[in-house]
Amino acid sequence: MARRVVTGVLLLEAAGLLGALLLYRAMDRSQDFRYTMQKRFPSILEVYYKSNEWSGIHGIRENDEMTWLSNKN
């Protein structure tokens, strides 16, 4: 019984990790997807920006904001 529970927990964690990776890749590849995330789930987009800034990748947030502001005008 305990072995099944541990296996289930490990599978759930692996699925969560895979989902997070796929979400990160989608945000990393598409500015349109980041715009959708900004409208629907701004806290998740903030985590994306912060993780990139912590890893030394700067300017994505500023580039997105400039593009989105210029598209509104």
PDB file of N, CA, C, O and CB in Angstrom:
ATOM      1  N   MET A   1       0.823  -1.195   0.000  1.00  0.00           N
ATOM      2  CA  MET A   1       0.000   0.000   0.000  1.00  0.00           C
ATOM      3  C   MET A   1       0.870   1.263   0.000  1.00  0.00           C
ATOM      4  O   MET A   1       0.636   2.182  -0.784  1.00  0.00           O
ATOM      5  CB  MET A   1      -0.937  -0.004   1.211  1.00  0.00           C
ATOM      6  N   ALA A   2       1.855   1.300   0.868  1.00  0.00           N
ATOM      7  CA  ALA A   2       2.722   2.471   0.961  1.00  0.00           C
ATOM      8  C   ALA A   2       3.504   2.681  -0.332  1.00  0.00           C
ATOM      9  O   ALA A   2       3.759   3.812  -0.749  1.00  0.00           O
ATOM     10  CB  ALA A   2       3.686   2.327   2.142  1.00  0.00           C
ATOM     11  N   ARG A   3       3.877   1.569  -0.954  1.00  0.00           N
ATOM     12  CA  ARG A   3       4.633   1.668  -2.202  1.00  0.00           C
ATOM     13  C   ARG A   3       3.782   2.312  -3.299  1.00  0.00           C
ATOM     14  O   ARG A   3       4.292   3.097  -4.098  1.00  0.00           O
ATOM     15  CB  ARG A   3       5.118   0.274  -2.650  1.00  0.00           C
ATOM     16  N   ARG A   4       2.502   1.986  -3.341  1.00  0.00           N
ATOM     17  CA  ARG A   4       1.597   2.584  -4.328  1.00  0.00           C
ATOM     18  C   ARG A   4       1.429   4.078  -4.093  1.00  0.00           C
ATOM     19  O   ARG A   4       1.373   4.862  -5.041  1.00  0.00           O
ATOM     20  CB  ARG A   4       0.232   1.894  -4.287  1.00  0.00           C
ATOM     21  N   VAL A   5       1.349   4.463  -2.840  1.00  0.00           N
ATOM     22  CA  VAL A   5       1.202   5.881  -2.506  1.00  0.00           C
ATOM     23  C   VAL A   5       2.448   6.650  -2.941  1.00  0.00           C
ATOM     24  O   VAL A   5       2.341   7.719  -3.543  1.00  0.00           O
ATOM     25  CB  VAL A   5       0.954   6.065  -0.986  1.00  0.00           C
ATOM     26  N   VAL A   6       3.603   6.120  -2.643  1.00  0.00           N
ATOM     27  CA  VAL A   6       4.858   6.778  -3.027  1.00  0.00           C
ATOM     28  C   VAL A   6       4.961   6.866  -4.543  1.00  0.00           C
ATOM     29  O   VAL A   6       5.351   7.903  -5.080  1.00  0.00           O
ATOM     30  CB  VAL A   6       6.078   6.017  -2.450  1.00  0.00           C
ATOM     31  N   THR A   7       4.614   5.792  -5.231  1.00  0.00           N
ATOM     32  CA  THR A   7       4.646   5.804  -6.696  1.00  0.00           C
ATOM     33  C   THR A   7       3.678   6.846  -7.246  1.00  0.00           C
ATOM     34  O   THR A   7       4.010   7.571  -8.184  1.00  0.00           O
ATOM     35  CB  THR A   7       4.302   4.410  -7.258  1.00  0.00           C
ATOM     36  N   GLY A   8       2.489   6.919  -6.668  1.00  0.00           N
ATOM     37  CA  GLY A   8       1.515   7.913  -7.101  1.00  0.00           C
ATOM     38  C   GLY A   8       1.994   9.332  -6.888  1.00  0.00           C
ATOM     39  O   GLY A   8       1.815  10.192  -7.750  1.00  0.00           O
ATOM     40  N   VAL A   9       2.601   9.576  -5.744  1.00  0.00           N
ATOM     41  CA  VAL A   9       3.132  10.911  -5.452  1.00  0.00           C
ATOM     42  C   VAL A   9       4.243  11.271  -6.433  1.00  0.00           C
ATOM     43  O   VAL A   9       4.290  12.395  -6.933  1.00  0.00           O
ATOM     44  CB  VAL A   9       3.658  10.982  -4.003  1.00  0.00           C
ATOM     45  N   LEU A  10       5.126  10.335  -6.707  1.00  0.00           N
ATOM     46  CA  LEU A  10       6.217  10.590  -7.650  1.00  0.00           C
ATOM     47  C   LEU A  10       5.683  10.856  -9.058  1.00  0.00           C
ATOM     48  O   LEU A  10       6.196  11.726  -9.762  1.00  0.00           O
ATOM     49  CB  LEU A  10       7.187   9.403  -7.672  1.00  0.00           C
ATOM     50  N   LEU A  11       4.662  10.115  -9.465  1.00  0.00           N
ATOM     51  CA  LEU A  11       4.068  10.357 -10.787  1.00  0.00           C
ATOM     52  C   LEU A  11       3.400  11.723 -10.856  1.00  0.00           C
ATOM     53  O   LEU A  11       3.502  12.412 -11.871  1.00  0.00           O
ATOM     54  CB  LEU A  11       3.050   9.265 -11.121  1.00  0.00           C
ATOM     55  N   LEU A  12       2.713  12.124  -9.781  1.00  0.00           N
ATOM     56  CA  LEU A  12       2.096  13.456  -9.753  1.00  0.00           C
ATOM     57  C   LEU A  12       3.146  14.560  -9.806  1.00  0.00           C
ATOM     58  O   LEU A  12       2.964  15.565 -10.494  1.00  0.00           O
ATOM     59  CB  LEU A  12       1.235  13.617  -8.498  1.00  0.00           C
ATOM     60  N   GLU A  13       4.234  14.373  -9.083  1.00  0.00           N
ATOM     61  CA  GLU A  13       5.303  15.375  -9.120  1.00  0.00           C
ATOM     62  C   GLU A  13       5.939  15.453 -10.507  1.00  0.00           C
ATOM     63  O   GLU A  13       6.242  16.544 -10.990  1.00  0.00           O
ATOM     64  CB  GLU A  13       6.375  15.052  -8.070  1.00  0.00           C
ATOM     65  N   ALA A  14       6.140  14.310 -11.143  1.00  0.00           N
ATOM     66  CA  ALA A  14       6.709  14.299 -12.495  1.00  0.00           C
ATOM     67  C   ALA A  14       5.763  14.987 -13.472  1.00  0.00           C
ATOM     68  O   ALA A  14       6.211  15.742 -14.335  1.00  0.00           O
ATOM     69  CB  ALA A  14       6.996  12.850 -12.957  1.00  0.00           C
ATOM     70  N   ALA A  15       4.466  14.738 -13.348  1.00  0.00           N
ATOM     71  CA  ALA A  15       3.491  15.387 -14.225  1.00  0.00           C
ATOM     72  C   ALA A  15       3.474  16.899 -13.988  1.00  0.00           C
ATOM     73  O   ALA A  15       3.385  17.674 -14.940  1.00  0.00           O
ATOM     74  CB  ALA A  15       2.083  14.794 -13.999  1.00  0.00           C
ATOM     75  N   GLY A  16       3.558  17.315 -12.740  1.00  0.00           N
ATOM     76  CA  GLY A  16       3.601  18.745 -12.424  1.00  0.00           C
ATOM     77  C   GLY A  16       4.848  19.405 -12.983  1.00  0.00           C
ATOM     78  O   GLY A  16       4.781  20.512 -13.516  1.00  0.00           O
ATOM     79  N   LEU A  17       5.971  18.740 -12.867  1.00  0.00           N
ATOM     80  CA  LEU A  17       7.221  19.273 -13.394  1.00  0.00           C
ATOM     81  C   LEU A  17       7.166  19.383 -14.918  1.00  0.00           C
ATOM     82  O   LEU A  17       7.612  20.377 -15.490  1.00  0.00           O
ATOM     83  CB  LEU A  17       8.400  18.388 -12.966  1.00  0.00           C
ATOM     84  N   LEU A  18       6.619  18.364 -15.567  1.00  0.00           N
ATOM     85  CA  LEU A  18       6.481  18.408 -17.021  1.00  0.00           C
ATOM     86  C   LEU A  18       5.543  19.535 -17.443  1.00  0.00           C
ATOM     87  O   LEU A  18       5.823  20.235 -18.416  1.00  0.00           O
ATOM     88  CB  LEU A  18       5.966  17.062 -17.552  1.00  0.00           C
ATOM     89  N   GLY A  19       4.448  19.718 -16.733  1.00  0.00           N
ATOM     90  CA  GLY A  19       3.519  20.802 -17.035  1.00  0.00           C
ATOM     91  C   GLY A  19       4.168  22.166 -16.880  1.00  0.00           C
ATOM     92  O   GLY A  19       3.967  23.056 -17.706  1.00  0.00           O
ATOM     93  N   ALA A  20       4.953  22.328 -15.810  1.00  0.00           N
ATOM     94  CA  ALA A  20       5.645  23.601 -15.589  1.00  0.00           C
ATOM     95  C   ALA A  20       6.663  23.861 -16.696  1.00  0.00           C
ATOM     96  O   ALA A  20       6.804  24.994 -17.157  1.00  0.00           O
ATOM     97  CB  ALA A  20       6.342  23.607 -14.214  1.00  0.00           C
ATOM     98  N   LEU A  21       7.362  22.831 -17.116  1.00  0.00           N
ATOM     99  CA  LEU A  21       8.339  22.978 -18.194  1.00  0.00           C
ATOM    100  C   LEU A  21       7.656  23.366 -19.500  1.00  0.00           C
ATOM    101  O   LEU A  21       8.133  24.252 -20.210  1.00  0.00           O
ATOM    102  CB  LEU A  21       9.130  21.680 -18.380  1.00  0.00           C
ATOM    103  N   LEU A  22       6.545  22.709 -19.821  1.00  0.00           N
ATOM    104  CA  LEU A  22       5.826  23.042 -21.051  1.00  0.00           C
ATOM    105  C   LEU A  22       5.263  24.458 -21.014  1.00  0.00           C
ATOM    106  O   LEU A  22       5.277  25.158 -22.027  1.00  0.00           O
ATOM    107  CB  LEU A  22       4.701  22.047 -21.285  1.00  0.00           C
ATOM    108  N   LEU A  23       4.771  24.880 -19.861  1.00  0.00           N
ATOM    109  CA  LEU A  23       4.265  26.246 -19.718  1.00  0.00           C
ATOM    110  C   LEU A  23       5.398  27.261 -19.884  1.00  0.00           C
ATOM    111  O   LEU A  23       5.223  28.279 -20.554  1.00  0.00           O
ATOM    112  CB  LEU A  23       3.581  26.429 -18.347  1.00  0.00           C
ATOM    113  N   TYR A  24       6.552  26.992 -19.281  1.00  0.00           N
ATOM    114  CA  TYR A  24       7.697  27.882 -19.416  1.00  0.00           C
ATOM    115  C   TYR A  24       8.128  27.990 -20.886  1.00  0.00           C
ATOM    116  O   TYR A  24       8.393  29.087 -21.378  1.00  0.00           O
ATOM    117  CB  TYR A  24       8.869  27.383 -18.546  1.00  0.00           C
ATOM    118  N   ARG A  25       8.196  26.854 -21.579  1.00  0.00           N
ATOM    119  CA  ARG A  25       8.604  26.872 -22.993  1.00  0.00           C
ATOM    120  C   ARG A  25       7.617  27.649 -23.845  1.00  0.00           C
ATOM    121  O   ARG A  25       8.013  28.371 -24.760  1.00  0.00           O
ATOM    122  CB  ARG A  25       8.739  25.447 -23.530  1.00  0.00           C
ATOM    123  N   ALA A  26       6.333  27.503 -23.549  1.00  0.00           N
ATOM    124  CA  ALA A  26       5.326  28.241 -24.318  1.00  0.00           C
ATOM    125  C   ALA A  26       5.480  29.743 -24.096  1.00  0.00           C
ATOM    126  O   ALA A  26       5.380  30.526 -25.040  1.00  0.00           O
ATOM    127  CB  ALA A  26       3.902  27.787 -23.927  1.00  0.00           C
ATOM    128  N   MET A  27       5.725  30.145 -22.845  1.00  0.00           N
ATOM    129  CA  MET A  27       5.900  31.576 -22.561  1.00  0.00           C
ATOM    130  C   MET A  27       7.209  32.081 -23.143  1.00  0.00           C
ATOM    131  O   MET A  27       7.292  33.230 -23.576  1.00  0.00           O
ATOM    132  CB  MET A  27       5.861  31.840 -21.047  1.00  0.00           C
ATOM    133  N   ASP A  28       8.224  31.240 -23.157  1.00  0.00           N
ATOM    134  CA  ASP A  28       9.529  31.655 -23.656  1.00  0.00           C
ATOM    135  C   ASP A  28       9.521  31.846 -25.170  1.00  0.00           C
ATOM    136  O   ASP A  28      10.271  32.669 -25.695  1.00  0.00           O
ATOM    137  CB  ASP A  28      10.585  30.633 -23.268  1.00  0.00           C
ATOM    138  N   ARG A  29       8.687  31.101 -25.865  1.00  0.00           N
ATOM    139  CA  ARG A  29       8.685  31.133 -27.328  1.00  0.00           C
ATOM    140  C   ARG A  29       7.703  32.125 -27.931  1.00  0.00           C
ATOM    141  O   ARG A  29       7.889  32.537 -29.076  1.00  0.00           O
ATOM    142  CB  ARG A  29       8.381  29.778 -27.849  1.00  0.00           C
ATOM    143  N   SER A  30       6.658  32.526 -27.201  1.00  0.00           N
ATOM    144  CA  SER A  30       5.601  33.308 -27.820  1.00  0.00           C
ATOM    145  C   SER A  30       5.240  34.536 -26.990  1.00  0.00           C
ATOM    146  O   SER A  30       4.768  34.425 -25.859  1.00  0.00           O
ATOM    147  CB  SER A  30       4.375  32.446 -28.027  1.00  0.00           C
ATOM    148  N   GLN A  31       5.469  35.698 -27.570  1.00  0.00           N
ATOM    149  CA  GLN A  31       5.075  36.931 -26.900  1.00  0.00           C
ATOM    150  C   GLN A  31       3.556  37.050 -26.832  1.00  0.00           C
ATOM    151  O   GLN A  31       3.022  37.619 -25.881  1.00  0.00           O
ATOM    152  CB  GLN A  31       5.671  38.145 -27.621  1.00  0.00           C
ATOM    153  N   ASP A  32       2.867  36.526 -27.817  1.00  0.00           N
ATOM    154  CA  ASP A  32       1.396  36.530 -27.786  1.00  0.00           C
ATOM    155  C   ASP A  32       0.873  35.692 -26.627  1.00  0.00           C
ATOM    156  O   ASP A  32      -0.097  36.069 -25.969  1.00  0.00           O
ATOM    157  CB  ASP A  32       0.825  36.002 -29.116  1.00  0.00           C
ATOM    158  N   PHE A  33       1.512  34.559 -26.379  1.00  0.00           N
ATOM    159  CA  PHE A  33       1.100  33.718 -25.254  1.00  0.00           C
ATOM    160  C   PHE A  33       1.370  34.439 -23.934  1.00  0.00           C
ATOM    161  O   PHE A  33       0.567  34.353 -23.004  1.00  0.00           O
ATOM    162  CB  PHE A  33       1.840  32.355 -25.287  1.00  0.00           C
ATOM    163  N   ARG A  34       2.499  35.152 -23.848  1.00  0.00           N
ATOM    164  CA  ARG A  34       2.782  35.927 -22.629  1.00  0.00           C
ATOM    165  C   ARG A  34       1.735  37.010 -22.431  1.00  0.00           C
ATOM    166  O   ARG A  34       1.362  37.303 -21.295  1.00  0.00           O
ATOM    167  CB  ARG A  34       4.189  36.559 -22.695  1.00  0.00           C
ATOM    168  N   TYR A  35       1.249  37.615 -23.524  1.00  0.00           N
ATOM    169  CA  TYR A  35       0.205  38.626 -23.419  1.00  0.00           C
ATOM    170  C   TYR A  35      -1.088  38.000 -22.884  1.00  0.00           C
ATOM    171  O   TYR A  35      -1.764  38.589 -22.039  1.00  0.00           O
ATOM    172  CB  TYR A  35      -0.042  39.293 -24.791  1.00  0.00           C
ATOM    173  N   THR A  36      -1.423  36.820 -23.373  1.00  0.00           N
ATOM    174  CA  THR A  36      -2.595  36.111 -22.865  1.00  0.00           C
ATOM    175  C   THR A  36      -2.424  35.791 -21.384  1.00  0.00           C
ATOM    176  O   THR A  36      -3.357  35.949 -20.596  1.00  0.00           O
ATOM    177  CB  THR A  36      -2.836  34.820 -23.666  1.00  0.00           C
ATOM    178  N   MET A  37      -1.234  35.343 -21.011  1.00  0.00           N
ATOM    179  CA  MET A  37      -0.970  35.040 -19.600  1.00  0.00           C
ATOM    180  C   MET A  37      -1.060  36.305 -18.750  1.00  0.00           C
ATOM    181  O   MET A  37      -1.524  36.256 -17.611  1.00  0.00           O
ATOM    182  CB  MET A  37       0.419  34.388 -19.437  1.00  0.00           C
ATOM    183  N   GLN A  38      -0.622  37.427 -19.294  1.00  0.00           N
ATOM    184  CA  GLN A  38      -0.669  38.685 -18.552  1.00  0.00           C
ATOM    185  C   GLN A  38      -2.110  39.086 -18.278  1.00  0.00           C
ATOM    186  O   GLN A  38      -2.410  39.646 -17.223  1.00  0.00           O
ATOM    187  CB  GLN A  38       0.054  39.798 -19.325  1.00  0.00           C
ATOM    188  N   LYS A  39      -2.996  38.807 -19.213  1.00  0.00           N
ATOM    189  CA  LYS A  39      -4.404  39.149 -19.038  1.00  0.00           C
ATOM    190  C   LYS A  39      -5.122  38.172 -18.105  1.00  0.00           C
ATOM    191  O   LYS A  39      -5.966  38.586 -17.310  1.00  0.00           O
ATOM    192  CB  LYS A  39      -5.101  39.179 -20.388  1.00  0.00           C
ATOM    193  N   ARG A  40      -4.799  36.889 -18.194  1.00  0.00           N
ATOM    194  CA  ARG A  40      -5.533  35.870 -17.437  1.00  0.00           C
ATOM    195  C   ARG A  40      -4.875  35.480 -16.125  1.00  0.00           C
ATOM    196  O   ARG A  40      -5.556  35.331 -15.111  1.00  0.00           O
ATOM    197  CB  ARG A  40      -5.699  34.651 -18.273  1.00  0.00           C
ATOM    198  N   PHE A  41      -3.545  35.312 -16.132  1.00  0.00           N
ATOM    199  CA  PHE A  41      -2.823  34.840 -14.952  1.00  0.00           C
ATOM    200  C   PHE A  41      -1.560  35.674 -14.736  1.00  0.00           C
ATOM    201  O   PHE A  41      -0.454  35.179 -14.953  1.00  0.00           O
ATOM    202  CB  PHE A  41      -2.462  33.343 -15.096  1.00  0.00           C
ATOM    203  N   PRO A  42      -1.708  36.933 -14.314  1.00  0.00           N
ATOM    204  CA  PRO A  42      -0.525  37.803 -14.186  1.00  0.00           C
ATOM    205  C   PRO A  42       0.496  37.301 -13.170  1.00  0.00           C
ATOM    206  O   PRO A  42       1.688  37.566 -13.327  1.00  0.00           O
ATOM    207  CB  PRO A  42      -0.959  39.193 -13.797  1.00  0.00           C
ATOM    208  N   SER A  43       0.069  36.589 -12.143  1.00  0.00           N
ATOM    209  CA  SER A  43       1.028  36.104 -11.146  1.00  0.00           C
ATOM    210  C   SER A  43       1.947  35.036 -11.743  1.00  0.00           C
ATOM    211  O   SER A  43       3.123  34.966 -11.384  1.00  0.00           O
ATOM    212  CB  SER A  43       0.285  35.538  -9.919  1.00  0.00           C
ATOM    213  N   ILE A  44       1.429  34.209 -12.645  1.00  0.00           N
ATOM    214  CA  ILE A  44       2.266  33.198 -13.286  1.00  0.00           C
ATOM    215  C   ILE A  44       3.273  33.865 -14.216  1.00  0.00           C
ATOM    216  O   ILE A  44       4.428  33.444 -14.281  1.00  0.00           O
ATOM    217  CB  ILE A  44       1.400  32.188 -14.066  1.00  0.00           C
ATOM    218  N   LEU A  45       2.849  34.893 -14.930  1.00  0.00           N
ATOM    219  CA  LEU A  45       3.774  35.619 -15.800  1.00  0.00           C
ATOM    220  C   LEU A  45       4.855  36.305 -14.970  1.00  0.00           C
ATOM    221  O   LEU A  45       6.010  36.366 -15.392  1.00  0.00           O
ATOM    222  CB  LEU A  45       3.017  36.657 -16.655  1.00  0.00           C
ATOM    223  N   GLU A  46       4.501  36.812 -13.816  1.00  0.00           N
ATOM    224  CA  GLU A  46       5.483  37.440 -12.935  1.00  0.00           C
ATOM    225  C   GLU A  46       6.557  36.431 -12.512  1.00  0.00           C
ATOM    226  O   GLU A  46       7.738  36.772 -12.454  1.00  0.00           O
ATOM    227  CB  GLU A  46       4.788  38.033 -11.692  1.00  0.00           C
ATOM    228  N   VAL A  47       6.156  35.211 -12.222  1.00  0.00           N
ATOM    229  CA  VAL A  47       7.122  34.156 -11.872  1.00  0.00           C
ATOM    230  C   VAL A  47       8.049  33.889 -13.052  1.00  0.00           C
ATOM    231  O   VAL A  47       9.248  33.687 -12.860  1.00  0.00           O
ATOM    232  CB  VAL A  47       6.389  32.848 -11.456  1.00  0.00           C
ATOM    233  N   TYR A  48       7.513  33.885 -14.267  1.00  0.00           N
ATOM    234  CA  TYR A  48       8.334  33.694 -15.469  1.00  0.00           C
ATOM    235  C   TYR A  48       9.380  34.808 -15.584  1.00  0.00           C
ATOM    236  O   TYR A  48      10.563  34.539 -15.794  1.00  0.00           O
ATOM    237  CB  TYR A  48       7.442  33.661 -16.740  1.00  0.00           C
ATOM    238  N   TYR A  49       8.930  36.061 -15.445  1.00  0.00           N
ATOM    239  CA  TYR A  49       9.870  37.181 -15.535  1.00  0.00           C
ATOM    240  C   TYR A  49      10.935  37.100 -14.440  1.00  0.00           C
ATOM    241  O   TYR A  49      12.121  37.281 -14.716  1.00  0.00           O
ATOM    242  CB  TYR A  49       9.119  38.516 -15.438  1.00  0.00           C
ATOM    243  N   LYS A  50      10.520  36.831 -13.206  1.00  0.00           N
ATOM    244  CA  LYS A  50      11.469  36.772 -12.088  1.00  0.00           C
ATOM    245  C   LYS A  50      12.476  35.652 -12.273  1.00  0.00           C
ATOM    246  O   LYS A  50      13.664  35.839 -12.008  1.00  0.00           O
ATOM    247  CB  LYS A  50      10.727  36.586 -10.767  1.00  0.00           C
ATOM    248  N   SER A  51      12.019  34.485 -12.727  1.00  0.00           N
ATOM    249  CA  SER A  51      12.958  33.373 -12.905  1.00  0.00           C
ATOM    250  C   SER A  51      14.001  33.698 -13.971  1.00  0.00           C
ATOM    251  O   SER A  51      15.166  33.326 -13.833  1.00  0.00           O
ATOM    252  CB  SER A  51      12.204  32.091 -13.285  1.00  0.00           C
ATOM    253  N   ASN A  52      13.589  34.390 -15.030  1.00  0.00           N
ATOM    254  CA  ASN A  52      14.558  34.799 -16.040  1.00  0.00           C
ATOM    255  C   ASN A  52      15.520  35.846 -15.495  1.00  0.00           C
ATOM    256  O   ASN A  52      16.716  35.795 -15.781  1.00  0.00           O
ATOM    257  CB  ASN A  52      13.842  35.338 -17.271  1.00  0.00           C
ATOM    258  N   GLU A  53      15.013  36.795 -14.713  1.00  0.00           N
ATOM    259  CA  GLU A  53      15.890  37.814 -14.146  1.00  0.00           C
ATOM    260  C   GLU A  53      16.880  37.202 -13.157  1.00  0.00           C
ATOM    261  O   GLU A  53      18.041  37.610 -13.117  1.00  0.00           O
ATOM    262  CB  GLU A  53      15.062  38.902 -13.457  1.00  0.00           C
ATOM    263  N   TRP A  54      16.440  36.238 -12.366  1.00  0.00           N
ATOM    264  CA  TRP A  54      17.341  35.576 -11.416  1.00  0.00           C
ATOM    265  C   TRP A  54      18.429  34.786 -12.139  1.00  0.00           C
ATOM    266  O   TRP A  54      19.538  34.634 -11.627  1.00  0.00           O
ATOM    267  CB  TRP A  54      16.549  34.645 -10.490  1.00  0.00           C
ATOM    268  N   SER A  55      18.105  34.285 -13.330  1.00  0.00           N
ATOM    269  CA  SER A  55      19.099  33.510 -14.074  1.00  0.00           C
ATOM    270  C   SER A  55      19.970  34.392 -14.971  1.00  0.00           C
ATOM    271  O   SER A  55      20.828  33.887 -15.694  1.00  0.00           O
ATOM    272  CB  SER A  55      18.405  32.450 -14.915  1.00  0.00           C
ATOM    273  N   GLY A  56      19.751  35.710 -14.924  1.00  0.00           N
ATOM    274  CA  GLY A  56      20.607  36.629 -15.656  1.00  0.00           C
ATOM    275  C   GLY A  56      20.081  37.044 -17.017  1.00  0.00           C
ATOM    276  O   GLY A  56      20.785  37.710 -17.775  1.00  0.00           O
ATOM    277  N   ILE A  57      18.861  36.663 -17.337  1.00  0.00           N
ATOM    278  CA  ILE A  57      18.256  37.051 -18.614  1.00  0.00           C
ATOM    279  C   ILE A  57      17.366  38.254 -18.353  1.00  0.00           C
ATOM    280  O   ILE A  57      16.305  38.128 -17.741  1.00  0.00           O
ATOM    281  CB  ILE A  57      17.439  35.866 -19.257  1.00  0.00           C
ATOM    282  N   HIS A  58      17.796  39.418 -18.817  1.00  0.00           N
ATOM    283  CA  HIS A  58      17.078  40.662 -18.538  1.00  0.00           C
ATOM    284  C   HIS A  58      16.489  41.233 -19.824  1.00  0.00           C
ATOM    285  O   HIS A  58      16.958  40.935 -20.923  1.00  0.00           O
ATOM    286  CB  HIS A  58      18.013  41.694 -17.870  1.00  0.00           C
ATOM    287  N   GLY A  59      15.467  42.050 -19.671  1.00  0.00           N
ATOM    288  CA  GLY A  59      14.919  42.789 -20.797  1.00  0.00           C
ATOM    289  C   GLY A  59      13.659  42.208 -21.412  1.00  0.00           C
ATOM    290  O   GLY A  59      13.035  42.858 -22.251  1.00  0.00           O
ATOM    291  N   ILE A  60      13.268  41.008 -21.021  1.00  0.00           N
ATOM    292  CA  ILE A  60      12.068  40.408 -21.622  1.00  0.00           C
ATOM    293  C   ILE A  60      10.833  41.191 -21.208  1.00  0.00           C
ATOM    294  O   ILE A  60       9.983  41.506 -22.041  1.00  0.00           O
ATOM    295  CB  ILE A  60      11.925  38.920 -21.208  1.00  0.00           C
ATOM    296  N   ARG A  61      10.735  41.504 -19.922  1.00  0.00           N
ATOM    297  CA  ARG A  61       9.583  42.255 -19.412  1.00  0.00           C
ATOM    298  C   ARG A  61       9.481  43.616 -20.103  1.00  0.00           C
ATOM    299  O   ARG A  61       8.402  44.013 -20.543  1.00  0.00           O
ATOM    300  CB  ARG A  61       9.690  42.441 -17.880  1.00  0.00           C
ATOM    301  N   GLU A  62      10.586  44.314 -20.195  1.00  0.00           N
ATOM    302  CA  GLU A  62      10.593  45.646 -20.800  1.00  0.00           C
ATOM    303  C   GLU A  62      10.235  45.575 -22.288  1.00  0.00           C
ATOM    304  O   GLU A  62       9.486  46.410 -22.794  1.00  0.00           O
ATOM    305  CB  GLU A  62      11.970  46.308 -20.616  1.00  0.00           C
ATOM    306  N   ASN A  63      10.771  44.583 -22.971  1.00  0.00           N
ATOM    307  CA  ASN A  63      10.462  44.406 -24.393  1.00  0.00           C
ATOM    308  C   ASN A  63       8.975  44.114 -24.590  1.00  0.00           C
ATOM    309  O   ASN A  63       8.347  44.666 -25.493  1.00  0.00           O
ATOM    310  CB  ASN A  63      11.312  43.266 -24.992  1.00  0.00           C
ATOM    311  N   ASP A  64       8.416  43.253 -23.753  1.00  0.00           N
ATOM    312  CA  ASP A  64       6.985  42.954 -23.843  1.00  0.00           C
ATOM    313  C   ASP A  64       6.149  44.202 -23.599  1.00  0.00           C
ATOM    314  O   ASP A  64       5.212  44.478 -24.347  1.00  0.00           O
ATOM    315  CB  ASP A  64       6.600  41.862 -22.841  1.00  0.00           C
ATOM    316  N   GLU A  65       6.481  44.955 -22.560  1.00  0.00           N
ATOM    317  CA  GLU A  65       5.702  46.153 -22.240  1.00  0.00           C
ATOM    318  C   GLU A  65       5.764  47.173 -23.365  1.00  0.00           C
ATOM    319  O   GLU A  65       4.749  47.780 -23.707  1.00  0.00           O
ATOM    320  CB  GLU A  65       6.202  46.781 -20.942  1.00  0.00           C
ATOM    321  N   MET A  66       6.939  47.367 -23.941  1.00  0.00           N
ATOM    322  CA  MET A  66       7.065  48.310 -25.050  1.00  0.00           C
ATOM    323  C   MET A  66       6.246  47.855 -26.261  1.00  0.00           C
ATOM    324  O   MET A  66       5.573  48.667 -26.895  1.00  0.00           O
ATOM    325  CB  MET A  66       8.539  48.473 -25.443  1.00  0.00           C
ATOM    326  N   THR A  67       6.301  46.588 -26.574  1.00  0.00           N
ATOM    327  CA  THR A  67       5.540  46.057 -27.711  1.00  0.00           C
ATOM    328  C   THR A  67       4.050  46.188 -27.474  1.00  0.00           C
ATOM    329  O   THR A  67       3.313  46.599 -28.370  1.00  0.00           O
ATOM    330  CB  THR A  67       5.901  44.592 -27.967  1.00  0.00           C
ATOM    331  N   TRP A  68       3.595  45.843 -26.276  1.00  0.00           N
ATOM    332  CA  TRP A  68       2.165  45.896 -25.986  1.00  0.00           C
ATOM    333  C   TRP A  68       1.647  47.324 -25.960  1.00  0.00           C
ATOM    334  O   TRP A  68       0.515  47.589 -26.365  1.00  0.00           O
ATOM    335  CB  TRP A  68       1.873  45.221 -24.660  1.00  0.00           C
ATOM    336  N   LEU A  69       2.489  48.257 -25.475  1.00  0.00           N
ATOM    337  CA  LEU A  69       2.068  49.659 -25.470  1.00  0.00           C
ATOM    338  C   LEU A  69       2.012  50.219 -26.891  1.00  0.00           C
ATOM    339  O   LEU A  69       1.093  50.967 -27.222  1.00  0.00           O
ATOM    340  CB  LEU A  69       3.022  50.501 -24.607  1.00  0.00           C
ATOM    341  N   SER A  70       2.975  49.869 -27.724  1.00  0.00           N
ATOM    342  CA  SER A  70       2.981  50.373 -29.100  1.00  0.00           C
ATOM    343  C   SER A  70       1.839  49.778 -29.911  1.00  0.00           C
ATOM    344  O   SER A  70       1.341  50.427 -30.831  1.00  0.00           O
ATOM    345  CB  SER A  70       4.316  50.062 -29.776  1.00  0.00           C
ATOM    346  N   ASN A  71       1.419  48.573 -29.597  1.00  0.00           N
ATOM    347  CA  ASN A  71       0.294  47.948 -30.315  1.00  0.00           C
ATOM    348  C   ASN A  71      -1.041  48.586 -29.922  1.00  0.00           C
ATOM    349  O   ASN A  71      -1.989  48.558 -30.707  1.00  0.00           O
ATOM    350  CB  ASN A  71       0.253  46.431 -30.031  1.00  0.00           C
ATOM    351  N   LYS A  72      -1.126  49.153 -28.735  1.00  0.00           N
ATOM    352  CA  LYS A  72      -2.374  49.793 -28.302  1.00  0.00           C
ATOM    353  C   LYS A  72      -2.596  51.118 -29.015  1.00  0.00           C
ATOM    354  O   LYS A  72      -3.733  51.542 -29.221  1.00  0.00           O
ATOM    355  CB  LYS A  72      -2.362  50.015 -26.791  1.00  0.00           C
ATOM    356  N   ASN A  73      -1.497  51.766 -29.390  1.00  0.00           N
ATOM    357  CA  ASN A  73      -1.618  53.094 -30.034  1.00  0.00           C
ATOM    358  C   ASN A  73      -1.891  52.976 -31.464  1.00  0.00           C
ATOM    359  O   ASN A  73      -2.021  53.988 -32.153  1.00  0.00           O
ATOM    360  CB  ASN A  73      -0.389  53.910 -29.847  1.00  0.00           C
TER     361      ASN A  73
END
